[in-house]
Amino acid sequence: MPVQPAGATVPAMTAPAASASAAVKRYGDVRALDGVTVAFDRGAFTAIMGPSGSGKSTLMHCVAGLDALTAGEVAIGGTPLSGLSDRELTLLRRERVGFVFQAFNLLPALDARENILLPLRLGGRDPDAEWLEQVIDTVGLRDRLSHRPSELSGGQQQRVAVARALASRPEIVFADEPTGNLDSRSSAELLAFLRRTVDALGQTLVMVTHDPVAAAYADRVLFLADGRIVAELQEPTADAVLDRLKGIEA
């Protein structure tokens, strides 16, 4: 199946930004995902939570195409990942998916703007100038573009990483514990920027987190336990998330 380029007008745009159907992932005798079916709507912010070993990071990695399922299907937009060659999967991730990880993964020799544009340059693509300007303003980096990572705070470095993930105008952005290396103030700033990318730019965002305060920035929280979705919370508050986690872990 051919991979549709980012930004293309195709019927798949009516599908969820990403989805999983009866997703199973085994590591030896361990069933990390046990028949998960879920859809991530466009323009929404979803947090994934659960105890250690619940399968939350595995779910994100499989839906994002970073790991392959043992059984079931995942899709980005209307494109099932199981039918793609390695080259097509690499192209899909580059053009239609953004990633933000706990580690900032910035190149120290490049300034902020160069780091933001790096994936586009590696893919031989020119940025959409108007979109890039919106991203830079949304994450508040206008006065830091000429600074190298060593000249930026941890929170500013993570904002560069967010802008880099958004620069290609992906259909969906996956964030794996993005506040894990930040202090409380920088975490709050970053989460506010992530929330703004959804509200101001219409971005679709899926975030794995262990922090109820972080999850409260989302529109919806999914709770996993033993590789299954066991609860869901709409319009969460930190207290409601914490109460639900206590019930799952009890």
Backbone torsions as a table, in degrees:
resi	resn	phi	psi	omega
1	MET	NA	127.2	-179.2
2	PRO	-69.8	149.0	178.0
3	VAL	-88.9	126.7	178.0
4	GLN	-75.4	137.2	179.0
5	PRO	-67.5	154.6	178.4
6	ALA	-58.4	138.5	176.0
7	GLY	84.3	-4.0	-178.2
8	ALA	-70.3	147.4	176.5
9	THR	-90.9	104.1	-175.2
10	VAL	-136.5	160.1	177.4
11	PRO	-56.7	-28.0	-179.7
12	ALA	-58.9	-22.4	-178.5
13	MET	-65.0	-15.9	176.0
14	THR	-84.3	-12.6	178.9
15	ALA	-79.5	164.9	172.6
16	PRO	-56.6	157.3	178.4
17	ALA	-61.6	-34.0	175.8
18	ALA	-157.5	156.8	-179.2
19	SER	-157.1	159.8	172.7
20	ALA	-133.2	141.9	179.8
21	SER	-131.4	117.6	179.9
22	ALA	48.8	43.3	-173.9
23	ALA	-74.2	125.9	177.1
24	VAL	-124.7	134.0	174.7
25	LYS	-135.1	122.0	178.7
26	ARG	-114.4	141.1	169.3
27	TYR	-120.4	96.0	-173.0
28	GLY	65.0	-123.5	179.2
29	ASP	-88.1	-4.7	-177.7
30	VAL	-88.5	127.2	178.7
31	ARG	-98.6	90.7	-174.7
32	ALA	-70.7	-35.2	171.9
33	LEU	-124.1	135.2	-172.0
34	ASP	-127.7	69.7	175.9
35	GLY	78.4	44.2	-177.3
36	VAL	-81.5	129.4	172.2
37	THR	-123.9	123.1	-176.5
38	VAL	-158.6	151.3	175.5
39	ALA	-126.3	143.3	178.0
40	PHE	-113.1	109.0	-175.5
41	ASP	-70.5	150.7	178.4
42	ARG	-68.0	143.5	177.0
43	GLY	71.4	21.4	-178.9
44	ALA	-124.3	157.4	-179.4
45	PHE	-113.4	114.2	-179.7
46	THR	-115.9	131.9	172.7
47	ALA	-104.6	143.4	177.1
48	ILE	-117.3	126.3	-176.6
49	MET	-132.8	166.5	176.4
50	GLY	160.2	165.7	178.6
51	PRO	-62.5	165.3	175.2
52	SER	-58.0	131.8	-178.9
53	GLY	83.2	9.3	-177.2
54	SER	-77.1	-18.9	-179.6
55	GLY	105.9	7.1	-174.3
56	LYS	-65.8	-45.8	178.3
57	SER	-70.0	-35.6	177.4
58	THR	-61.3	-42.9	178.4
59	LEU	-60.1	-47.3	-179.3
60	MET	-62.0	-45.5	-177.5
61	HIS	-63.8	-37.7	-179.8
62	CYS	-72.4	-42.8	180.0
63	VAL	-66.1	-32.6	-179.6
64	ALA	-80.0	-5.9	-179.7
65	GLY	82.2	15.6	177.4
66	LEU	-87.1	-18.0	178.0
67	ASP	-143.1	151.6	-176.7
68	ALA	-97.6	144.7	176.8
69	LEU	-73.3	156.1	169.1
70	THR	-80.0	-37.1	177.8
71	ALA	-155.2	162.1	-178.1
72	GLY	93.0	-166.2	-176.0
73	GLU	-145.9	143.9	169.0
74	VAL	-125.9	155.5	-178.0
75	ALA	-145.2	145.9	168.5
76	ILE	-105.1	117.6	-171.9
77	GLY	59.0	-129.4	178.3
78	GLY	-97.7	16.6	-175.3
79	THR	-105.2	105.7	174.4
80	PRO	-64.8	133.7	-175.3
81	LEU	-78.0	-24.8	-174.9
82	SER	-66.3	-22.2	-178.6
83	GLY	-90.5	4.7	-175.5
84	LEU	-95.8	143.6	170.3
85	SER	-73.1	169.2	178.3
86	ASP	-58.1	-40.8	-178.8
87	ARG	-65.8	-44.0	179.8
88	GLU	-65.3	-38.3	178.8
89	LEU	-66.1	-41.9	176.7
90	THR	-60.5	-43.1	179.1
91	LEU	-64.4	-42.4	178.7
92	LEU	-61.1	-47.3	-179.7
93	ARG	-61.5	-39.0	-177.5
94	ARG	-68.4	-39.5	-170.5
95	GLU	-97.7	-23.2	-171.7
96	ARG	-123.8	-3.6	-176.2
97	VAL	-131.4	139.5	174.1
98	GLY	-115.4	151.1	-177.9
99	PHE	-131.6	138.0	171.6
100	VAL	-131.1	124.3	-177.4
101	PHE	-115.3	171.8	179.7
102	GLN	-61.8	-41.6	173.7
103	ALA	-80.5	139.7	-173.3
104	PHE	-71.7	-33.1	176.9
105	ASN	56.1	41.7	176.0
106	LEU	-94.9	148.4	176.8
107	LEU	-83.9	121.8	-173.1
108	PRO	-64.7	-24.9	-177.3
109	ALA	-81.3	-11.7	-177.7
110	LEU	-103.3	146.8	175.0
111	ASP	-79.3	178.7	-173.9
112	ALA	-59.7	-45.7	-179.2
113	ARG	-62.6	-41.9	-179.9
114	GLU	-65.3	-38.3	176.5
115	ASN	-64.9	-39.9	179.2
116	ILE	-62.1	-41.0	-175.0
117	LEU	-85.9	-7.9	-172.2
118	LEU	-55.0	-48.8	-179.2
119	PRO	-60.8	-37.5	177.5
120	LEU	-65.1	-43.2	179.9
121	ARG	-63.4	-42.3	179.7
122	LEU	-63.8	-30.1	178.3
123	GLY	-88.4	3.0	179.0
124	GLY	69.5	28.3	-177.2
125	ARG	-113.3	145.9	172.9
126	ASP	-89.8	143.1	179.4
127	PRO	-71.8	152.5	168.4
128	ASP	-76.3	106.5	-169.8
129	ALA	-58.5	-44.1	-178.2
130	GLU	-64.9	-43.2	178.5
131	TRP	-63.9	-42.8	-179.3
132	LEU	-60.5	-41.7	178.3
133	GLU	-62.9	-40.2	177.5
134	GLN	-62.3	-43.3	-179.6
135	VAL	-62.4	-46.8	-178.9
136	ILE	-59.8	-42.5	179.2
137	ASP	-69.5	-38.3	-178.0
138	THR	-64.4	-39.9	-179.8
139	VAL	-91.9	3.0	171.1
140	GLY	69.8	43.0	-175.4
141	LEU	-111.9	8.9	-172.5
142	ARG	-53.5	-40.6	-175.8
143	ASP	-93.2	11.6	-178.5
144	ARG	-123.6	8.4	-172.0
145	LEU	-66.7	-28.3	-178.6
146	SER	-92.6	3.6	-179.2
147	HIS	-89.8	140.8	173.8
148	ARG	-82.7	162.4	-177.3
149	PRO	-52.5	-38.1	-179.5
150	SER	-64.6	-17.6	179.8
151	GLU	-97.5	6.0	-178.2
152	LEU	-116.3	150.5	173.5
153	SER	-72.6	169.0	178.4
154	GLY	-59.1	-42.0	178.6
155	GLY	-63.9	-39.8	178.4
156	GLN	-67.5	-38.4	177.4
157	GLN	-62.5	-40.4	179.7
158	GLN	-69.2	-31.4	175.2
159	ARG	-66.6	-36.3	173.9
160	VAL	-61.4	-41.9	179.3
161	ALA	-63.4	-38.2	176.9
162	VAL	-65.1	-45.6	178.9
163	ALA	-61.3	-39.6	177.0
164	ARG	-60.8	-41.6	179.3
165	ALA	-65.4	-30.3	-177.1
166	LEU	-89.1	-16.2	-168.6
167	ALA	-59.9	-33.2	-178.2
168	SER	-85.0	4.3	-177.6
169	ARG	55.6	58.8	-175.5
170	PRO	-71.7	159.7	175.6
171	GLU	-69.3	-30.6	-176.7
172	ILE	-152.2	145.9	175.6
173	VAL	-118.6	130.9	176.1
174	PHE	-106.9	130.4	-179.4
175	ALA	-123.5	120.6	-177.7
176	ASP	-106.7	104.2	-178.5
177	GLU	47.8	54.6	-172.7
178	PRO	-67.1	-17.9	-179.9
179	THR	-99.9	7.2	-173.0
180	GLY	-61.2	-29.4	-178.9
181	ASN	-104.5	16.4	-175.2
182	LEU	-114.4	151.4	173.0
183	ASP	-75.9	174.6	-171.9
184	SER	-62.7	-39.4	-179.6
185	ARG	-67.6	-46.3	179.4
186	SER	-65.4	-34.9	177.4
187	SER	-61.6	-46.0	-179.6
188	ALA	-62.7	-40.7	178.8
189	GLU	-63.8	-44.9	-178.7
190	LEU	-64.0	-44.1	-179.7
191	LEU	-62.9	-36.8	175.8
192	ALA	-64.3	-38.1	177.5
193	PHE	-67.2	-41.0	177.6
194	LEU	-61.8	-43.6	177.7
195	ARG	-60.4	-38.2	-179.0
196	ARG	-68.5	-33.1	178.6
197	THR	-64.6	-30.8	177.0
198	VAL	-75.1	-47.7	-175.0
199	ASP	-73.4	-40.7	-174.0
200	ALA	-92.2	-31.4	-174.7
201	LEU	-109.8	-6.4	-179.6
202	GLY	71.4	22.8	-177.1
203	GLN	-72.4	150.5	171.9
204	THR	-99.6	130.1	-172.8
205	LEU	-135.2	131.8	174.1
206	VAL	-123.1	123.8	-174.2
207	MET	-127.3	126.1	169.4
208	VAL	-88.0	130.8	-179.8
209	THR	-152.3	156.2	172.8
210	HIS	-106.2	-1.4	-170.1
211	ASP	-101.0	116.1	178.5
212	PRO	-59.4	-33.5	178.6
213	VAL	-65.6	-42.9	177.5
214	ALA	-63.1	-44.1	-178.4
215	ALA	-62.0	-27.9	-178.1
216	ALA	-68.4	-13.4	175.5
217	TYR	-78.2	-13.7	-175.4
218	ALA	-83.5	165.7	172.9
219	ASP	-81.6	-29.1	-174.9
220	ARG	-148.4	143.5	175.3
221	VAL	-121.0	127.9	172.6
222	LEU	-101.5	135.5	179.8
223	PHE	-112.7	125.5	178.7
224	LEU	-108.6	149.2	171.0
225	ALA	-152.3	131.3	178.8
226	ASP	53.5	38.5	174.8
227	GLY	78.9	10.8	-179.7
228	ARG	-128.5	150.3	171.8
229	ILE	-78.2	119.0	-174.5
230	VAL	-110.5	-12.5	179.7
231	ALA	-163.0	160.8	177.7
232	GLU	-144.6	142.7	-178.7
233	LEU	-132.2	124.5	177.5
234	GLN	-95.5	147.4	179.7
235	GLU	45.1	60.9	-171.6
236	PRO	-72.5	153.3	164.6
237	THR	-115.2	160.7	-179.1
238	ALA	-60.6	-40.4	-179.7
239	ASP	-65.9	-41.4	179.9
240	ALA	-65.5	-39.8	178.1
241	VAL	-63.5	-45.3	-179.5
242	LEU	-62.0	-42.5	178.3
243	ASP	-61.7	-41.7	-179.2
244	ARG	-67.5	-39.1	177.4
245	LEU	-62.9	-40.9	179.4
246	LYS	-61.6	-38.0	178.6
247	GLY	-66.3	-36.6	-179.9
248	ILE	-72.2	-38.5	-174.8
249	GLU	-84.3	-11.2	-178.0
250	ALA	-66.8	NA	NA
